[in-house]
Amino acid sequence: MKPSSIYLLAILQLSLLSSTAQESPAPGVSTSQQQPSQPSAASAQAAPLRDGAHDFDFLIGNWKAHVRRLPDRLVGSSTWVEYDGISNHKKILDSNANFEEFEVDNPEKHLHIKAQTLRLYNPDSHQWSIYPLDLDKGALNLPPVVGQFVGNRGEFYDQEQYKVRSILVRYVWLNISPKSARMEQSFSPDGGKTWETNWICELAR
């Protein structure tokens, strides 16, 4: 074979090797990893956040309230005290915010609880902030419990100090209907691993 033919054959072999190297995937890398995946139509359009501005509309109006309260908390107590009274709710200036006036008594033990609650909806975060008020002391209890409804159940959380312990506080709204509703308050001393319910309020019209 002539030298010129050998030279042309070598050039052709080098070209074929270069082309094969460009088309073959690198060792350990699949073809699907080399090609950028195209987002599906479902993932490209994220689902809009739910508008919860009317979550508490079911509460607006006047209710009879029955309360079971656990006075001694996070000590394993099972001694509950019961109260009866009223829980009245109204919207503030026809907005999403609402205000509760709450008053219950236990005549046998001469116990009386009076409370007020302010609920504010944030349209940006799509969450509610719930502030208990102490009108006797002129104080707004902070931080609020914050959360939202999923279906017919609302859950709201905050972190507080209780008897020199850092605890999580949870409010849950459930059993909601036009004629009834239930709110439970629970404390957790272990970061949410376990919960002790210490307040059950059942509303009826």
mmCIF file of the C-alpha atoms, coordinates in Angstrom:
data_MODEL
# 
_entry.id   MODEL 
# 
loop_
_atom_site.group_PDB 
_atom_site.id 
_atom_site.type_symbol 
_atom_site.label_atom_id 
_atom_site.label_alt_id 
_atom_site.label_comp_id 
_atom_site.label_asym_id 
_atom_site.label_entity_id 
_atom_site.label_seq_id 
_atom_site.pdbx_PDB_ins_code 
_atom_site.Cartn_x 
_atom_site.Cartn_y 
_atom_site.Cartn_z 
_atom_site.occupancy 
_atom_site.B_iso_or_equiv 
_atom_site.pdbx_formal_charge 
_atom_site.auth_seq_id 
_atom_site.auth_comp_id 
_atom_site.auth_asym_id 
_atom_site.auth_atom_id 
_atom_site.pdbx_PDB_model_num 
ATOM 1   C CA . MET A 1 1   ? 0.000   0.000  0.000  1.00 0.00 ? 1   MET A CA 1 
ATOM 2   C CA . LYS A 1 2   ? 1.252   3.455  -0.888 1.00 0.00 ? 2   LYS A CA 1 
ATOM 3   C CA . PRO A 1 3   ? 2.183   5.878  1.953  1.00 0.00 ? 3   PRO A CA 1 
ATOM 4   C CA . SER A 1 4   ? -0.498  8.324  0.759  1.00 0.00 ? 4   SER A CA 1 
ATOM 5   C CA . SER A 1 5   ? -3.184  5.608  0.997  1.00 0.00 ? 5   SER A CA 1 
ATOM 6   C CA . ILE A 1 6   ? -2.051  4.689  4.531  1.00 0.00 ? 6   ILE A CA 1 
ATOM 7   C CA . TYR A 1 7   ? -2.251  8.371  5.539  1.00 0.00 ? 7   TYR A CA 1 
ATOM 8   C CA . LEU A 1 8   ? -5.806  8.759  4.156  1.00 0.00 ? 8   LEU A CA 1 
ATOM 9   C CA . LEU A 1 9   ? -6.916  5.557  5.914  1.00 0.00 ? 9   LEU A CA 1 
ATOM 10  C CA . ALA A 1 10  ? -5.550  6.819  9.254  1.00 0.00 ? 10  ALA A CA 1 
ATOM 11  C CA . ILE A 1 11  ? -7.381  10.170 8.853  1.00 0.00 ? 11  ILE A CA 1 
ATOM 12  C CA . LEU A 1 12  ? -10.663 8.319  8.109  1.00 0.00 ? 12  LEU A CA 1 
ATOM 13  C CA . GLN A 1 13  ? -10.262 6.090  11.203 1.00 0.00 ? 13  GLN A CA 1 
ATOM 14  C CA . LEU A 1 14  ? -9.604  9.117  13.470 1.00 0.00 ? 14  LEU A CA 1 
ATOM 15  C CA . SER A 1 15  ? -12.730 10.862 12.131 1.00 0.00 ? 15  SER A CA 1 
ATOM 16  C CA . LEU A 1 16  ? -14.891 7.801  12.806 1.00 0.00 ? 16  LEU A CA 1 
ATOM 17  C CA . LEU A 1 17  ? -13.533 7.471  16.378 1.00 0.00 ? 17  LEU A CA 1 
ATOM 18  C CA . SER A 1 18  ? -14.202 11.166 17.087 1.00 0.00 ? 18  SER A CA 1 
ATOM 19  C CA . SER A 1 19  ? -17.783 10.895 15.797 1.00 0.00 ? 19  SER A CA 1 
ATOM 20  C CA . THR A 1 20  ? -18.446 7.766  17.902 1.00 0.00 ? 20  THR A CA 1 
ATOM 21  C CA . ALA A 1 21  ? -17.067 9.427  21.055 1.00 0.00 ? 21  ALA A CA 1 
ATOM 22  C CA . GLN A 1 22  ? -19.414 12.380 20.632 1.00 0.00 ? 22  GLN A CA 1 
ATOM 23  C CA . GLU A 1 23  ? -22.503 10.186 20.195 1.00 0.00 ? 23  GLU A CA 1 
ATOM 24  C CA . SER A 1 24  ? -21.798 7.600  22.943 1.00 0.00 ? 24  SER A CA 1 
ATOM 25  C CA . PRO A 1 25  ? -22.699 8.383  26.574 1.00 0.00 ? 25  PRO A CA 1 
ATOM 26  C CA . ALA A 1 26  ? -19.903 8.769  29.103 1.00 0.00 ? 26  ALA A CA 1 
ATOM 27  C CA . PRO A 1 27  ? -19.208 5.709  31.318 1.00 0.00 ? 27  PRO A CA 1 
ATOM 28  C CA . GLY A 1 28  ? -21.732 5.444  34.128 1.00 0.00 ? 28  GLY A CA 1 
ATOM 29  C CA . VAL A 1 29  ? -24.053 8.046  32.608 1.00 0.00 ? 29  VAL A CA 1 
ATOM 30  C CA . SER A 1 30  ? -27.267 7.005  30.934 1.00 0.00 ? 30  SER A CA 1 
ATOM 31  C CA . THR A 1 31  ? -28.599 8.707  27.847 1.00 0.00 ? 31  THR A CA 1 
ATOM 32  C CA . SER A 1 32  ? -31.548 10.057 29.843 1.00 0.00 ? 32  SER A CA 1 
ATOM 33  C CA . GLN A 1 33  ? -29.108 11.788 32.219 1.00 0.00 ? 33  GLN A CA 1 
ATOM 34  C CA . GLN A 1 34  ? -27.400 13.548 29.350 1.00 0.00 ? 34  GLN A CA 1 
ATOM 35  C CA . GLN A 1 35  ? -30.623 14.924 27.852 1.00 0.00 ? 35  GLN A CA 1 
ATOM 36  C CA . PRO A 1 36  ? -32.358 17.644 29.902 1.00 0.00 ? 36  PRO A CA 1 
ATOM 37  C CA . SER A 1 37  ? -35.851 16.456 30.807 1.00 0.00 ? 37  SER A CA 1 
ATOM 38  C CA . GLN A 1 38  ? -38.754 18.501 29.545 1.00 0.00 ? 38  GLN A CA 1 
ATOM 39  C CA . PRO A 1 39  ? -41.215 19.515 32.304 1.00 0.00 ? 39  PRO A CA 1 
ATOM 40  C CA . SER A 1 40  ? -44.678 18.085 31.928 1.00 0.00 ? 40  SER A CA 1 
ATOM 41  C CA . ALA A 1 41  ? -47.648 20.378 31.509 1.00 0.00 ? 41  ALA A CA 1 
ATOM 42  C CA . ALA A 1 42  ? -48.806 19.494 35.045 1.00 0.00 ? 42  ALA A CA 1 
ATOM 43  C CA . SER A 1 43  ? -45.498 20.403 36.693 1.00 0.00 ? 43  SER A CA 1 
ATOM 44  C CA . ALA A 1 44  ? -45.028 23.519 34.583 1.00 0.00 ? 44  ALA A CA 1 
ATOM 45  C CA . GLN A 1 45  ? -48.253 24.949 35.949 1.00 0.00 ? 45  GLN A CA 1 
ATOM 46  C CA . ALA A 1 46  ? -48.114 24.834 39.769 1.00 0.00 ? 46  ALA A CA 1 
ATOM 47  C CA . ALA A 1 47  ? -51.470 24.492 41.456 1.00 0.00 ? 47  ALA A CA 1 
ATOM 48  C CA . PRO A 1 48  ? -52.666 27.839 42.869 1.00 0.00 ? 48  PRO A CA 1 
ATOM 49  C CA . LEU A 1 49  ? -52.755 28.193 46.637 1.00 0.00 ? 49  LEU A CA 1 
ATOM 50  C CA . ARG A 1 50  ? -56.180 27.738 48.139 1.00 0.00 ? 50  ARG A CA 1 
ATOM 51  C CA . ASP A 1 51  ? -58.002 30.935 49.124 1.00 0.00 ? 51  ASP A CA 1 
ATOM 52  C CA . GLY A 1 52  ? -58.976 30.464 52.764 1.00 0.00 ? 52  GLY A CA 1 
ATOM 53  C CA . ALA A 1 53  ? -60.420 33.925 53.337 1.00 0.00 ? 53  ALA A CA 1 
ATOM 54  C CA . HIS A 1 54  ? -63.839 32.468 54.192 1.00 0.00 ? 54  HIS A CA 1 
ATOM 55  C CA . ASP A 1 55  ? -62.679 29.531 56.317 1.00 0.00 ? 55  ASP A CA 1 
ATOM 56  C CA . PHE A 1 56  ? -64.203 30.968 59.489 1.00 0.00 ? 56  PHE A CA 1 
ATOM 57  C CA . ASP A 1 57  ? -67.470 32.114 57.966 1.00 0.00 ? 57  ASP A CA 1 
ATOM 58  C CA . PHE A 1 58  ? -69.144 29.098 59.557 1.00 0.00 ? 58  PHE A CA 1 
ATOM 59  C CA . LEU A 1 59  ? -68.478 30.648 62.988 1.00 0.00 ? 59  LEU A CA 1 
ATOM 60  C CA . ILE A 1 60  ? -70.174 33.981 62.389 1.00 0.00 ? 60  ILE A CA 1 
ATOM 61  C CA . GLY A 1 61  ? -73.152 34.352 64.691 1.00 0.00 ? 61  GLY A CA 1 
ATOM 62  C CA . ASN A 1 62  ? -74.052 33.296 68.214 1.00 0.00 ? 62  ASN A CA 1 
ATOM 63  C CA . TRP A 1 63  ? -73.406 29.890 69.776 1.00 0.00 ? 63  TRP A CA 1 
ATOM 64  C CA . LYS A 1 64  ? -73.929 28.016 73.013 1.00 0.00 ? 64  LYS A CA 1 
ATOM 65  C CA . ALA A 1 65  ? -70.579 26.834 74.352 1.00 0.00 ? 65  ALA A CA 1 
ATOM 66  C CA . HIS A 1 66  ? -69.764 23.798 76.483 1.00 0.00 ? 66  HIS A CA 1 
ATOM 67  C CA . VAL A 1 67  ? -66.154 23.617 77.662 1.00 0.00 ? 67  VAL A CA 1 
ATOM 68  C CA . ARG A 1 68  ? -64.101 20.846 79.234 1.00 0.00 ? 68  ARG A CA 1 
ATOM 69  C CA . ARG A 1 69  ? -60.865 22.222 80.688 1.00 0.00 ? 69  ARG A CA 1 
ATOM 70  C CA . LEU A 1 70  ? -57.840 20.419 82.143 1.00 0.00 ? 70  LEU A CA 1 
ATOM 71  C CA . PRO A 1 71  ? -56.444 22.865 84.750 1.00 0.00 ? 71  PRO A CA 1 
ATOM 72  C CA . ASP A 1 72  ? -53.296 20.858 85.624 1.00 0.00 ? 72  ASP A CA 1 
ATOM 73  C CA . ARG A 1 73  ? -51.381 20.439 82.404 1.00 0.00 ? 73  ARG A CA 1 
ATOM 74  C CA . LEU A 1 74  ? -48.451 18.236 81.383 1.00 0.00 ? 74  LEU A CA 1 
ATOM 75  C CA . VAL A 1 75  ? -48.455 16.417 84.732 1.00 0.00 ? 75  VAL A CA 1 
ATOM 76  C CA . GLY A 1 76  ? -50.601 13.428 83.772 1.00 0.00 ? 76  GLY A CA 1 
ATOM 77  C CA . SER A 1 77  ? -53.791 14.813 85.298 1.00 0.00 ? 77  SER A CA 1 
ATOM 78  C CA . SER A 1 78  ? -57.193 13.422 84.267 1.00 0.00 ? 78  SER A CA 1 
ATOM 79  C CA . THR A 1 79  ? -59.331 15.840 86.301 1.00 0.00 ? 79  THR A CA 1 
ATOM 80  C CA . TRP A 1 80  ? -61.453 17.970 83.988 1.00 0.00 ? 80  TRP A CA 1 
ATOM 81  C CA . VAL A 1 81  ? -63.651 20.945 84.864 1.00 0.00 ? 81  VAL A CA 1 
ATOM 82  C CA . GLU A 1 82  ? -66.755 21.738 82.807 1.00 0.00 ? 82  GLU A CA 1 
ATOM 83  C CA . TYR A 1 83  ? -68.266 25.114 81.913 1.00 0.00 ? 83  TYR A CA 1 
ATOM 84  C CA . ASP A 1 84  ? -71.267 26.410 79.982 1.00 0.00 ? 84  ASP A CA 1 
ATOM 85  C CA . GLY A 1 85  ? -71.875 29.758 78.360 1.00 0.00 ? 85  GLY A CA 1 
ATOM 86  C CA . ILE A 1 86  ? -71.754 31.616 75.063 1.00 0.00 ? 86  ILE A CA 1 
ATOM 87  C CA . SER A 1 87  ? -69.398 32.157 72.127 1.00 0.00 ? 87  SER A CA 1 
ATOM 88  C CA . ASN A 1 88  ? -70.388 35.000 69.779 1.00 0.00 ? 88  ASN A CA 1 
ATOM 89  C CA . HIS A 1 89  ? -68.545 35.814 66.549 1.00 0.00 ? 89  HIS A CA 1 
ATOM 90  C CA . LYS A 1 90  ? -68.795 38.712 64.124 1.00 0.00 ? 90  LYS A CA 1 
ATOM 91  C CA . LYS A 1 91  ? -66.904 40.010 61.112 1.00 0.00 ? 91  LYS A CA 1 
ATOM 92  C CA . ILE A 1 92  ? -64.950 43.233 61.469 1.00 0.00 ? 92  ILE A CA 1 
ATOM 93  C CA . LEU A 1 93  ? -66.014 45.959 59.026 1.00 0.00 ? 93  LEU A CA 1 
ATOM 94  C CA . ASP A 1 94  ? -67.183 43.360 56.491 1.00 0.00 ? 94  ASP A CA 1 
ATOM 95  C CA . SER A 1 95  ? -63.585 42.115 56.072 1.00 0.00 ? 95  SER A CA 1 
ATOM 96  C CA . ASN A 1 96  ? -61.986 38.672 56.353 1.00 0.00 ? 96  ASN A CA 1 
ATOM 97  C CA . ALA A 1 97  ? -61.109 39.389 59.985 1.00 0.00 ? 97  ALA A CA 1 
ATOM 98  C CA . ASN A 1 98  ? -63.439 38.274 62.752 1.00 0.00 ? 98  ASN A CA 1 
ATOM 99  C CA . PHE A 1 99  ? -63.774 38.768 66.496 1.00 0.00 ? 99  PHE A CA 1 
ATOM 100 C CA . GLU A 1 100 ? -65.041 36.433 69.206 1.00 0.00 ? 100 GLU A CA 1 
ATOM 101 C CA . GLU A 1 101 ? -66.543 37.244 72.594 1.00 0.00 ? 101 GLU A CA 1 
ATOM 102 C CA . PHE A 1 102 ? -66.492 34.208 74.861 1.00 0.00 ? 102 PHE A CA 1 
ATOM 103 C CA . GLU A 1 103 ? -67.874 33.747 78.371 1.00 0.00 ? 103 GLU A CA 1 
ATOM 104 C CA . VAL A 1 104 ? -68.495 30.514 80.321 1.00 0.00 ? 104 VAL A CA 1 
ATOM 105 C CA . ASP A 1 105 ? -69.182 29.607 83.961 1.00 0.00 ? 105 ASP A CA 1 
ATOM 106 C CA . ASN A 1 106 ? -69.048 26.716 86.373 1.00 0.00 ? 106 ASN A CA 1 
ATOM 107 C CA . PRO A 1 107 ? -71.553 27.757 89.101 1.00 0.00 ? 107 PRO A CA 1 
ATOM 108 C CA . GLU A 1 108 ? -70.774 24.770 91.320 1.00 0.00 ? 108 GLU A CA 1 
ATOM 109 C CA . LYS A 1 109 ? -67.100 25.686 91.633 1.00 0.00 ? 109 LYS A CA 1 
ATOM 110 C CA . HIS A 1 110 ? -67.731 29.423 91.223 1.00 0.00 ? 110 HIS A CA 1 
ATOM 111 C CA . LEU A 1 111 ? -65.459 29.547 88.181 1.00 0.00 ? 111 LEU A CA 1 
ATOM 112 C CA . HIS A 1 112 ? -65.753 32.078 85.389 1.00 0.00 ? 112 HIS A CA 1 
ATOM 113 C CA . ILE A 1 113 ? -63.803 32.448 82.131 1.00 0.00 ? 113 ILE A CA 1 
ATOM 114 C CA . LYS A 1 114 ? -64.076 35.497 79.893 1.00 0.00 ? 114 LYS A CA 1 
ATOM 115 C CA . ALA A 1 115 ? -62.049 35.750 76.701 1.00 0.00 ? 115 ALA A CA 1 
ATOM 116 C CA . GLN A 1 116 ? -61.833 37.528 73.381 1.00 0.00 ? 116 GLN A CA 1 
ATOM 117 C CA . THR A 1 117 ? -60.171 36.338 70.189 1.00 0.00 ? 117 THR A CA 1 
ATOM 118 C CA . LEU A 1 118 ? -59.075 38.184 67.055 1.00 0.00 ? 118 LEU A CA 1 
ATOM 119 C CA . ARG A 1 119 ? -58.565 36.221 63.825 1.00 0.00 ? 119 ARG A CA 1 
ATOM 120 C CA . LEU A 1 120 ? -56.774 37.779 60.852 1.00 0.00 ? 120 LEU A CA 1 
ATOM 121 C CA . TYR A 1 121 ? -56.325 36.302 57.370 1.00 0.00 ? 121 TYR A CA 1 
ATOM 122 C CA . ASN A 1 122 ? -53.165 36.984 55.333 1.00 0.00 ? 122 ASN A CA 1 
ATOM 123 C CA . PRO A 1 123 ? -53.967 36.722 51.585 1.00 0.00 ? 123 PRO A CA 1 
ATOM 124 C CA . ASP A 1 124 ? -50.253 36.489 50.713 1.00 0.00 ? 124 ASP A CA 1 
ATOM 125 C CA . SER A 1 125 ? -49.403 33.508 52.931 1.00 0.00 ? 125 SER A CA 1 
ATOM 126 C CA . HIS A 1 126 ? -52.957 32.078 52.734 1.00 0.00 ? 126 HIS A CA 1 
ATOM 127 C CA . GLN A 1 127 ? -52.845 31.559 56.505 1.00 0.00 ? 127 GLN A CA 1 
ATOM 128 C CA . TRP A 1 128 ? -54.738 32.733 59.562 1.00 0.00 ? 128 TRP A CA 1 
ATOM 129 C CA . SER A 1 129 ? -53.229 34.272 62.685 1.00 0.00 ? 129 SER A CA 1 
ATOM 130 C CA . ILE A 1 130 ? -55.285 33.866 65.868 1.00 0.00 ? 130 ILE A CA 1 
ATOM 131 C CA . TYR A 1 131 ? -54.679 36.269 68.766 1.00 0.00 ? 131 TYR A CA 1 
ATOM 132 C CA . PRO A 1 132 ? -56.235 35.715 72.204 1.00 0.00 ? 132 PRO A CA 1 
ATOM 133 C CA . LEU A 1 133 ? -56.909 39.088 73.881 1.00 0.00 ? 133 LEU A CA 1 
ATOM 134 C CA . ASP A 1 134 ? -56.728 39.896 77.571 1.00 0.00 ? 134 ASP A CA 1 
ATOM 135 C CA . LEU A 1 135 ? -58.916 42.969 77.904 1.00 0.00 ? 135 LEU A CA 1 
ATOM 136 C CA . ASP A 1 136 ? -58.541 43.041 81.692 1.00 0.00 ? 136 ASP A CA 1 
ATOM 137 C CA . LYS A 1 137 ? -54.788 43.544 81.284 1.00 0.00 ? 137 LYS A CA 1 
ATOM 138 C CA . GLY A 1 138 ? -55.049 45.430 78.003 1.00 0.00 ? 138 GLY A CA 1 
ATOM 139 C CA . ALA A 1 139 ? -52.764 42.902 76.307 1.00 0.00 ? 139 ALA A CA 1 
ATOM 140 C CA . LEU A 1 140 ? -52.631 41.084 72.984 1.00 0.00 ? 140 LEU A CA 1 
ATOM 141 C CA . ASN A 1 141 ? -51.209 37.605 73.585 1.00 0.00 ? 141 ASN A CA 1 
ATOM 142 C CA . LEU A 1 142 ? -48.189 36.948 71.356 1.00 0.00 ? 142 LEU A CA 1 
ATOM 143 C CA . PRO A 1 143 ? -47.177 35.067 69.352 1.00 0.00 ? 143 PRO A CA 1 
ATOM 144 C CA . PRO A 1 144 ? -50.411 34.139 67.578 1.00 0.00 ? 144 PRO A CA 1 
ATOM 145 C CA . VAL A 1 145 ? -51.237 30.602 66.572 1.00 0.00 ? 145 VAL A CA 1 
ATOM 146 C CA . VAL A 1 146 ? -50.854 30.395 62.792 1.00 0.00 ? 146 VAL A CA 1 
ATOM 147 C CA . GLY A 1 147 ? -52.231 27.909 60.288 1.00 0.00 ? 147 GLY A CA 1 
ATOM 148 C CA . GLN A 1 148 ? -54.921 27.060 57.789 1.00 0.00 ? 148 GLN A CA 1 
ATOM 149 C CA . PHE A 1 149 ? -57.776 24.737 56.946 1.00 0.00 ? 149 PHE A CA 1 
ATOM 150 C CA . VAL A 1 150 ? -57.441 21.601 54.838 1.00 0.00 ? 150 VAL A CA 1 
ATOM 151 C CA . GLY A 1 151 ? -60.910 20.489 53.904 1.00 0.00 ? 151 GLY A CA 1 
ATOM 152 C CA . ASN A 1 152 ? -63.145 20.636 56.956 1.00 0.00 ? 152 ASN A CA 1 
ATOM 153 C CA . ARG A 1 153 ? -60.292 20.668 59.488 1.00 0.00 ? 153 ARG A CA 1 
ATOM 154 C CA . GLY A 1 154 ? -58.201 23.631 60.637 1.00 0.00 ? 154 GLY A CA 1 
ATOM 155 C CA . GLU A 1 155 ? -54.849 23.348 62.426 1.00 0.00 ? 155 GLU A CA 1 
ATOM 156 C CA . PHE A 1 156 ? -52.944 26.243 63.990 1.00 0.00 ? 156 PHE A CA 1 
ATOM 157 C CA . TYR A 1 157 ? -49.627 26.246 65.874 1.00 0.00 ? 157 TYR A CA 1 
ATOM 158 C CA . ASP A 1 158 ? -47.260 28.383 67.881 1.00 0.00 ? 158 ASP A CA 1 
ATOM 159 C CA . GLN A 1 159 ? -44.424 27.991 70.365 1.00 0.00 ? 159 GLN A CA 1 
ATOM 160 C CA . GLU A 1 160 ? -44.722 29.347 73.909 1.00 0.00 ? 160 GLU A CA 1 
ATOM 161 C CA . GLN A 1 161 ? -43.246 29.191 77.369 1.00 0.00 ? 161 GLN A CA 1 
ATOM 162 C CA . TYR A 1 162 ? -45.350 27.301 79.917 1.00 0.00 ? 162 TYR A CA 1 
ATOM 163 C CA . LYS A 1 163 ? -44.046 27.028 83.477 1.00 0.00 ? 163 LYS A CA 1 
ATOM 164 C CA . VAL A 1 164 ? -40.453 27.593 82.336 1.00 0.00 ? 164 VAL A CA 1 
ATOM 165 C CA . ARG A 1 165 ? -40.837 24.963 79.581 1.00 0.00 ? 165 ARG A CA 1 
ATOM 166 C CA . SER A 1 166 ? -40.802 25.565 75.854 1.00 0.00 ? 166 SER A CA 1 
ATOM 167 C CA . ILE A 1 167 ? -43.903 23.943 74.392 1.00 0.00 ? 167 ILE A CA 1 
ATOM 168 C CA . LEU A 1 168 ? -45.782 23.746 71.136 1.00 0.00 ? 168 LEU A CA 1 
ATOM 169 C CA . VAL A 1 169 ? -49.417 24.842 71.192 1.00 0.00 ? 169 VAL A CA 1 
ATOM 170 C CA . ARG A 1 170 ? -51.949 23.506 68.709 1.00 0.00 ? 170 ARG A CA 1 
ATOM 171 C CA . TYR A 1 171 ? -55.533 24.599 68.007 1.00 0.00 ? 171 TYR A CA 1 
ATOM 172 C CA . VAL A 1 172 ? -57.696 22.233 65.966 1.00 0.00 ? 172 VAL A CA 1 
ATOM 173 C CA . TRP A 1 173 ? -61.141 22.997 64.524 1.00 0.00 ? 173 TRP A CA 1 
ATOM 174 C CA . LEU A 1 174 ? -63.178 19.950 63.511 1.00 0.00 ? 174 LEU A CA 1 
ATOM 175 C CA . ASN A 1 175 ? -66.692 18.424 63.412 1.00 0.00 ? 175 ASN A CA 1 
ATOM 176 C CA . ILE A 1 176 ? -67.877 21.526 61.591 1.00 0.00 ? 176 ILE A CA 1 
ATOM 177 C CA . SER A 1 177 ? -71.503 21.760 60.482 1.00 0.00 ? 177 SER A CA 1 
ATOM 178 C CA . PRO A 1 178 ? -74.161 24.510 60.317 1.00 0.00 ? 178 PRO A CA 1 
ATOM 179 C CA . LYS A 1 179 ? -75.299 23.580 63.831 1.00 0.00 ? 179 LYS A CA 1 
ATOM 180 C CA . SER A 1 180 ? -72.107 22.476 65.578 1.00 0.00 ? 180 SER A CA 1 
ATOM 181 C CA . ALA A 1 181 ? -68.340 22.762 65.765 1.00 0.00 ? 181 ALA A CA 1 
ATOM 182 C CA . ARG A 1 182 ? -65.523 21.686 68.066 1.00 0.00 ? 182 ARG A CA 1 
ATOM 183 C CA . MET A 1 183 ? -62.231 23.334 68.997 1.00 0.00 ? 183 MET A CA 1 
ATOM 184 C CA . GLU A 1 184 ? -59.428 21.572 70.871 1.00 0.00 ? 184 GLU A CA 1 
ATOM 185 C CA . GLN A 1 185 ? -56.269 23.046 72.364 1.00 0.00 ? 185 GLN A CA 1 
ATOM 186 C CA . SER A 1 186 ? -53.276 20.778 73.001 1.00 0.00 ? 186 SER A CA 1 
ATOM 187 C CA . PHE A 1 187 ? -49.762 21.201 74.394 1.00 0.00 ? 187 PHE A CA 1 
ATOM 188 C CA . SER A 1 188 ? -46.650 19.283 73.341 1.00 0.00 ? 188 SER A CA 1 
ATOM 189 C CA . PRO A 1 189 ? -43.481 19.380 75.494 1.00 0.00 ? 189 PRO A CA 1 
ATOM 190 C CA . ASP A 1 190 ? -41.449 17.254 73.061 1.00 0.00 ? 190 ASP A CA 1 
ATOM 191 C CA . GLY A 1 191 ? -41.573 19.090 69.758 1.00 0.00 ? 191 GLY A CA 1 
ATOM 192 C CA . GLY A 1 192 ? -44.827 17.563 68.543 1.00 0.00 ? 192 GLY A CA 1 
ATOM 193 C CA . LYS A 1 193 ? -44.076 13.886 69.231 1.00 0.00 ? 193 LYS A CA 1 
ATOM 194 C CA . THR A 1 194 ? -46.877 13.680 71.797 1.00 0.00 ? 194 THR A CA 1 
ATOM 195 C CA . TRP A 1 195 ? -49.824 15.975 72.515 1.00 0.00 ? 195 TRP A CA 1 
ATOM 196 C CA . GLU A 1 196 ? -51.947 16.488 75.620 1.00 0.00 ? 196 GLU A CA 1 
ATOM 197 C CA . THR A 1 197 ? -55.380 17.979 74.972 1.00 0.00 ? 197 THR A CA 1 
ATOM 198 C CA . ASN A 1 198 ? -56.293 20.416 77.751 1.00 0.00 ? 198 ASN A CA 1 
ATOM 199 C CA . TRP A 1 199 ? -59.267 22.374 76.362 1.00 0.00 ? 199 TRP A CA 1 
ATOM 200 C CA . ILE A 1 200 ? -62.295 21.103 74.425 1.00 0.00 ? 200 ILE A CA 1 
ATOM 201 C CA . CYS A 1 201 ? -64.960 23.590 73.390 1.00 0.00 ? 201 CYS A CA 1 
ATOM 202 C CA . GLU A 1 202 ? -68.105 22.285 71.730 1.00 0.00 ? 202 GLU A CA 1 
ATOM 203 C CA . LEU A 1 203 ? -70.375 24.831 70.053 1.00 0.00 ? 203 LEU A CA 1 
ATOM 204 C CA . ALA A 1 204 ? -74.028 24.378 69.211 1.00 0.00 ? 204 ALA A CA 1 
ATOM 205 C CA . ARG A 1 205 ? -76.816 26.585 67.855 1.00 0.00 ? 205 ARG A CA 1 
# 
